[in-house]
Amino acid sequence: MRMSSAFLTDRYELTMLAASLRDGTSSRPSVFELFSRRLSGGRRFGVVAGTGRLLTLLREFHFGEGELRYLRDHDVVDADALRYLENYRFTGTIRGYREGELYFPGSPILTVEGSFADAVVLETLALSVLNHDSAVATAASRMSIAAGERPLAEMGSRRAGERSAVAAARAAYIAGFVATSNLEAGRQWGIPTMGTAAHSWTLLHDSEEDAFRAQVDSLGTDTTLLVDTYDIRAGVDLAIRVAGTELGGVRLDSGDLPIVAGEVRTQLDELGATNTKITVTSDLDEYAIAALAASPVDSYGVGTSVVTGSGYPTAGMVYKLVARQDSAGGWVAVAKASTDKASKGGRKAAFRTLDDGVAIAETIAVSDGFEKVDTAAEHPDARGLQVVLVDNGEIDSSHEGVAGTASAREHHLRVREQLPVRALALSKSDPAIPTRFVDVV
Amino acid sequence: MRMSSAFLTDRYELTMLAASLRDGTSSRPSVFELFSRRLSGGRRFGVVAGTGRLLTLLREFHFGEGELRYLRDHDVVDADALRYLENYRFTGTIRGYREGELYFPGSPILTVEGSFADAVVLETLALSVLNHDSAVATAASRMSIAAGERPLAEMGSRRAGERSAVAAARAAYIAGFVATSNLEAGRQWGIPTMGTAAHSWTLLHDSEEDAFRAQVDSLGTDTTLLVDTYDIRAGVDLAIRVAGTELGGVRLDSGDLPIVAGEVRTQLDELGATNTKITVTSDLDEYAIAALAASPVDSYGVGTSVVTGSGYPTAGMVYKLVARQDSAGGWVAVAKASTDKASKGGRKAAFRTLDDGVAIAETIAVSDGFEKVDTAAEHPDARGLQVVLVDNGEIDSSHEGVAGTASAREHHLRVREQLPVRALALSKSDPAIPTRFVDVV
């Protein structure tokens, strides 16, 4: 049995598909757009993540025996739709922002073109992946900015669904983290893994000394000892006594970190362990990391807050039909009219307008029609933001797997340099740059 | 290649395992406990969910070729540990709260007994599953209480990681929801699925009338029409004109719902469509549902807020070593000493103390030792909360799959009846009942 991602889908996509086959609208050329109306939580920028994972899931998006049987047995769709789904394979084209790219309100993060039937069924899967991964990457990028040169490790698997944890580790890595505790993320995405011991390791032993000795014996002097199970001061003394002054590091997982980190640094230095690093891991988020900037901390481990998007666990992206052909074959821009959830119809081309290398606007050229509405050449001080991810059903594999993940990380760190300084502040505010829609006649 | 869940694990569990094999502590009989120090967000009760999923993942927890190769190639553990992991299968015993059960601060939700090496490696997987699913179930139960007799459908897949979405649908169902939009949740867990059409369906067509006619033609008069793509009043008129007064329902996905729902009900009644139901789906959470109690709404669809735990996307449960044997074979209760993350060592037996059928306390009997410390028989007005989920490696399959999910839902709805009235309020407060630790000598 082949893996299938096709059931990670809301039922209504298939009922719409079935109804469209019946009334002949299934084949209407259509343009769906995945975008966000706003940035969650007064964030100043968003980070696109999940694209590479989505492309791999798209390869697995087919309706096999098991899926078809369920749809038949539960009368979800009729026989015509079952036949259509049996042969389904996405043959359209997807353009989009590169993974790791920044986004702003209205950025056309993905543009999915195909027949209505082909494109409508990707709604839930695309949103699930992009909303989750982008929420994590956006929070992680803020943490990475707050941490500056100090390395950040992701260790929040226990605070996320077991498979989302793997995706979260990947999204955090793309946004600037350097390692993860999650073994599957290491294997699947090539992310360095880290971790030495928990409190249970110390508690297992008859004494803290036994625990430290056994850990150093097994993992070497270069290991990191967790020193706060009992008394931190005594723990640090013991750690250096057991491992010597070349101990790799000590980890602090509780207490008032800015104060404790300073005390521990002084103590380590007095003991001669001037190269022993301090890593802190207790309930950190971007604000706590920023508050530790002046403390002698060498690295951070972040758990809950990064995997849950630091208060905003989903990015709020939506997937909307923005253009389609009418019965006469002409293109029509379409959008829902309701005031509180309005969106902008039409096909879009997106550019980041730069001034001396600094982003000043998200420029989005909008047309009713299908044709490519604008080109980067017309914007000499702009960077085109969209690339072809799927070309008439052919998935560009360079975005997938270990290589795609590494390249998304590089891209993110590169384009983040183009942000204006005000984008780097952590407080709630408006987006760092405005979104400008330009109508193309 | 068999499915494996063993890599959904933090690296440090395996480094501890390896170090324990080396210093001889790996075989020390140990008791780990999964519990929550507090209830997130001032909630008055928590709902245990994920247990059935965890047991199935435990069946798949083995280290195959691929896992062992990664561990070897990346020097995660030494050759002795690789040999141990190659033969790993959990042979210990897990007791715990039944899925769907309520929990309070300190409730011993799972108690995992086995050798240190056997039990320590389950930490991340157990926490990932229980923290995520319980966060969703707790939010969902509050929504279900707020909705009263009106049915709730879960439709948040797009706002959760693609696999967490399936688990979230299941957790919401256990906590009282009646249906989900997610097809995989329908197939895997036997949850009724629902859904008819999105705004894209209306926008695909040259007119709203074309869209409504095609939907009724495909799904029957009993379908639910989405009436807010353009103008709600005109949409309702059109819906009844197209489908007749026996139209199943109309869906409202935007606007000021308490006002709009009242207007639409009046309009439907005036049109003679007195049996046509109104379902609302716009950004609902438990507070919005409660605010609609007096409005003529027939059912609710809940998305983002339920799958993200309505502001608290993780339940904050931890997995701690609470007792183990010392080198002389005697039992020792153990706990971390730090003030901000203190926990209570020792083996626990848990009872819900009742007064005339209403819960008045979570009573937890604590002993240092391994023996069963207390029995329900000693608490005639109490209900024992722990059942054996895994008995010396034998998993009780009655908690798994479709049957286990249905039984967890029944259990939840039954035990929720025992909550005192003050537990049902939505505002932030203390837990509805106190947790009482009783030391057993």
Interface residues (C-beta under 8 A of the other chain):
Chain A: S5 F7 L8 T9 D10 R11 Y12 E13 L14 T15 M16 A18 A19 S20 R22 D23 T25 R28 S30 F32 L57 G66 E67 Y70 L71 H74 V76 D78 F116 V120 E123 T124 L125 L127 S128 V129 N131 H132 D133 M155 S157 R158 R159 A160 G161 E162 R163 S164 A165 V166 A167 A168 S181 N182 L183 E184 G186 R187 T193 M194 G195 T196 A197 A198 H199 S200 W201 L203 L204 H205 D206 D210 R213 A214 Q215 D217 S218 L219 D228 T229 Y230 D231 D253 S254 G255 S282 T304 V307 T308 P313 T314 G316 Y319 K320 L321 R324 D326 S327 V334 A335 K336 A337 S338 T339 D340 K341
Chain B: S5 F7 L8 T9 D10 R11 Y12 E13 L14 T15 M16 A18 A19 S20 R22 D23 T25 R28 S30 F32 L57 G66 E67 Y70 L71 H74 V76 D78 F116 V120 E123 T124 L125 L127 S128 V129 N131 H132 D133 M155 S157 R158 R159 A160 G161 E162 R163 S164 A165 V166 A167 A168 S181 N182 L183 E184 G186 R187 T193 M194 G195 T196 A197 A198 H199 S200 W201 L203 L204 H205 D206 D210 R213 A214 Q215 D217 S218 L219 D228 T229 Y230 D231 D253 S254 G255 S282 T304 V307 T308 P313 T314 G316 Y319 K320 L321 R324 D326 S327 V334 A335 K336 A337 S338 T339 D340 K341
